[in-house]
Amino acid sequence: QGSPNRQRACQRTNNHDHDKAARSIAGLQQNILGKEWRPYGCRNLANQKPLVILLDNLDLAGSEILDFLTYLIGTAAKEKILLILTLNIQNTVRKDSRIATWINRLANLRQLQRLHLEQLSHLEMEAYIYKLFSPNCFSEDFLQKLYLISDGNPFYLTETVKNIVAKGEIYWNKQQWNNSEIGEIVLSESIKEKIEERFSLLSTLAKDTLRLAAILGKFFCFEVLKEFSNLNEEKMIQIIDESVNFQLIAEYDAQDEKSFNFDFYTFNGRTAHQYLYKSWPKEELVEQHLKAASVFRGFSKDTIWQRSQTAYHLFAAGKFEEAFCEFVTAAATSWKTGDLVAARQSLKDASLSIDQAGFATITQHINKESSKLANHLCDFLMLSVDLNTLPISIQTEEQLEQVLMLAQTIGDKTLIARAFVTCGHYQRSQGNGDSAIGYFEQALGFYAATKNLHRYNILLEQLNSLRAEIRSEKPTVEF
C-alpha cells in the first residue's frame, strides 16, 4: 500500500522492469541458443517439482523454437519434464513441412508418444455441450443437426456453437442459458477458411476432381469418378494418391459393394464433403446430378447399388418420376434376393419421390404409352403392402382403386391382374379377407387369359391359403 509517493515510485519501477523485460525477450529471440540459463532454469525447476510445459499449435512455430526444444530435450533427458505439444496434422503433410522433419528426427526417442485426437461420438458431443450450457437446454433434433454439421470435430463444434451464440439464438438470461428458435445451422466463416486451407494444398486439377467426387456423395467409387471426370486412369491414380497423401480422403471398405471389384474412397469428414458439395451453384448441381445418373446407367453391371445411385441422382436433379421407377426396381431386386433392409430403404426413397412429385401428378401421367410407370406403381404398392411400408399419403382404398382403373384404361391384361393382386393384398392387410378373395379371383381370370401359368399358380396357392385361414377363423356352431 504505502504513501502516494511510494506508489508512484513503485509504478515507475514496474514500468522500467516491463521495458527491460521486453528488451530482454527481444534479445533472446535473436540469439536463443546462446543463452544457457533457460534449459538450466527448467532443470532447476524440475528438480524442485515435476515440470509440465505445454506448447499449442507447434506446427506454427519457427525454427528457433524447434531448435530450442531439441536442445532442451537433449540436455534434460533425465529430468522430470513433460512436454505436451499440439499441432494440426494437416500441416505435417506438406513437402516443405519443417515440423514434419523435426518430428521425424525425434521418432527414435522412446519417451515420444503420439496421440491422435479422434472425433467425438454423439454422446461425447452431448456431454461437451451440457458442460458449456444448461442440461436439457436443447432438443434432440438440434443436437443431431449440430453433430451432423460438426461431424464430431471439436474445433468445428466449438466454432459452430460460437456462431449460434453470436447470432443471439443461444443467450444468457442472468440465471441460465436459454435458446430462442434456432434457425438453420450453417458453417461459420472460420470453419470454411480452415477447410479451404486444407484443400488449398491440392493441385487445381485434384481440387476440381474432388469437387466432382462430392457430387457422387461422401463415399465414391474410383471407376465412377474416372468416367464422371473424363480423366484417364493414370491421371486419376495421381489425383487419388495426392488426396490420400494430404489426408483429405481415405480408402473405404464397401462391404455391400465388394462383388463389384471396385475401389471405393471416402472424404475424411462429412463437413468437408458438404463444404465442397455446397460450393456448386444450384443450376450447375442439377446438370451434374443428371450427368452422374447417366454415368451410372452406362455401367454394364445392373446391380442394386447401381440402380439406387442412379435413382438418387435423378431425385437430386428433380426428376422424381424417373427416380421413383429406379427406386422401385432396386426394391424389387432386393426383395427377390432376400435383402429386406435394402428393400425397405428403397421403398422409403420411392415414397419420398412420390411425395415430391405428388401421387396425383404421377397417376395423371400414366396412359397407354406409359405402362412402364404403371407397372412400377403396382410393384411399389405390392411391395409396400407386403413390407408394411405403404406411405401415409397412399393409405386409402380409393387411391388403390385408382391404380386399378388406370391399369384397365391402359388395357394391359397382365397389368390389370397385378393391380387386382395389389388391391387384394391391401384388403388382406386390413383384415378384409372376403374382399381380398374377390380381388384375387378376378386377378386369376386375367392371368389365365394371358396364359401366365407361373403367376397363376403362385396366386392360386395364396388364394387357397387365405380361404383356409378364413375358414379356420369362422366360429363353429354345435347343435
Secondary structure, 3 states (H helix, E strand, C coil): CCCHHHHHHHHHHHHHHHHHHHHHHHHHHHCHHHCCHHHHHHHHHHHHCCEEEEECCHHHCCHHHHHHHHHHHHHCCCCCEEEEECCCHHHHCCCCCHHHHHHHHCCCCCCCCCCCCCCCCHHHHHHHHHHHCCCCCCCHHHHHHHHHHHCCCHHHHHHHHHHHHHCCCEEECCCCEEECCCCCCCCCHHHHHHHHHHHCCCCHHHHHHHHHHHHHCCEEEHHHHHHHHCCCHHHHHHHHHHHHHCCCEEECCCHHHHHHCCCEEEECCHHHHHHHHHCCCHHHHHHHHHHHHHHHHCCCCCCHHHHHHHHHHHHHCCCHHHHHHHHHHHHHHHHHHCCHHHHHHHHHHHHHHHHHHCHHHHHHCCCCCCHHHHHHHHHHHHHHHHCCCCCHHHCCHHHHHHHHHHHHHHCCHHHHHHHHHHHHHHHHHCCCHHHHHHHHHHHHHHHHHCCCHHHHHHHHHHHHHHHHHHHHHCCCCCC
